[in-house]
Amino acid sequence: MPYLFTSESVSEGHPDKVADQISDALIDNFLAFDPQSKVACETLVTTGQVILAGEVKSKAYLDVQTIARNVIKKIGYTKSEYMFEADSCGVLSAIHEQSADINQGVDRKKKEEQGAGDQGMMFGYATNETEDLMPLALDLAHKILIELAALRRENKVIKYLRPDAKSQVTLEYNDKNEPVRIDAIVVSTQHDDFDGEAKMLAKIKKDIIEILIPRVQAKYKKYAKLFNKDIKYHINPTGKFVIGGPHGDTGLTGRKIIVDTYGGKGAHGGGAFSGKDPSKVDRSAAYATRHIAKNLVAAGVASEVLVQVSYAIGVAKPTSINVNTYGTAKVKMTDGQIGKLVEGIFDMRPYFIEQRLKLRTPMYSETAAYGHMGRKNETVTKTFTTPDGKKKVMKVELFTWEKLDYVAKVKKAFGLK
């Protein structure tokens, strides 16, 4: 029987995402100047205030105020009427030394024996619904907000947009578990103050439906067929949305974990990503399981795959690895047998995950908005500045867990052509 499924996304100006981006900018700066840094940094943002807290073990010294302000400026909080502005907000740092009790469980004389930074379970997921092997509803929700942010920055055809926004996409699936059409789209966007609320709402709705949506269709042609005249649009359904961002709602690091991953498809172990260096398996193992799931689907092992891994704190070898193909396996093996083969292909000890995915490089700022999964693997040039003004220019490979570099190995292991 046909059914509906919904995923949401939030913009880079959403208060929780502001917090994520500041935390990950700190991670990148620590790793740029000391790749062995151990960092767990949380950020809170509210009216006119940024609070940084967490634990760090690093040889690097950072100007955390400047880093936080640069992130806020890049997002677009640059006007005093937002009540949260890059140059005038307060930045309070309560970052301190990492616990020696935790560190002794992670660091080892032999690097390959590096223990997991915490206990817990992590999940990776992939599906053949999109070219990026991501769930379609989430992919669409992200892309709507990416285009909305582009329109805001261009400031030409829509000139009243502010940084905070959310989207939601509901898809209809057929009996074959295939997405066939978009049923509903929700967009809530912060905006400048207008004269007359009814007139304001009418204009915003018209602009979203007649400017933003056609732009998404034109840019992502593979999704155009899903759009139809019967889509139910809910544009700023609460009405006026002038007060937004950290002034409208306090933001915290790690509070958008479903937006960050698969939009409610598959599963989530509960651990957040942003603000954590790769010794924290909440982050590194979630990336590694996505890498496994994506390569399994791309190799033709199954149409849909969920991979779970779990760890004990201070122990290198996972306590379990589990594979679920949801009955879509294209090989004559049980999910348990598939899981055993996966264990032999991908070394899931923390040190080997870090090496395989190059995780001790400053690659994390780009992950902190519009999802950590399904993104483009590319190499970029980044510049970092020390508190005394010295610059360090680096080439950094992004989203290494999205590479299909293990497809040949997977095919060989499973006897696929």
Buried (B, 14 or more C-beta within 10 A) or exposed (E): EEEEBBBBBBBBBBBBBBBBBBBBBBBBBBBBBBBBBBBBBBBBBBBBBBBBBBBBBBEBEBBBBEBBBBBBEBBBBEEEEBBBBBEEBEBEBEBEEBEEEBBEBBBBEEEEBBBBBBEBBBBBBBBBBBEBBBBBBBBBBBBBBBBBBEBBEEEEEBEBBBBBBBBBBBBBBEEEBEBBBBBBBBBBBBBEEBEEEEEBBEBBBEBBBEBBBEBBBEEBEEBEEBBEEEBEEEBBEEEEBBBBBBBBBBBBBBBBBBBBBBBBBBBBBEBBBBBBBBBBBBBBBBBBBBBBBBBBBBBBBBBBBBBBBBBBBBBBBBEEBBBBBBEBBBBEBEBEBBBEBBBEBBBBBBBBBBBBBBBBBBBBBBBBBBBBBBBEEEEEEBEBBBEEEEEEEBEBBBBBBBBBEBBEBBBEBBEBE
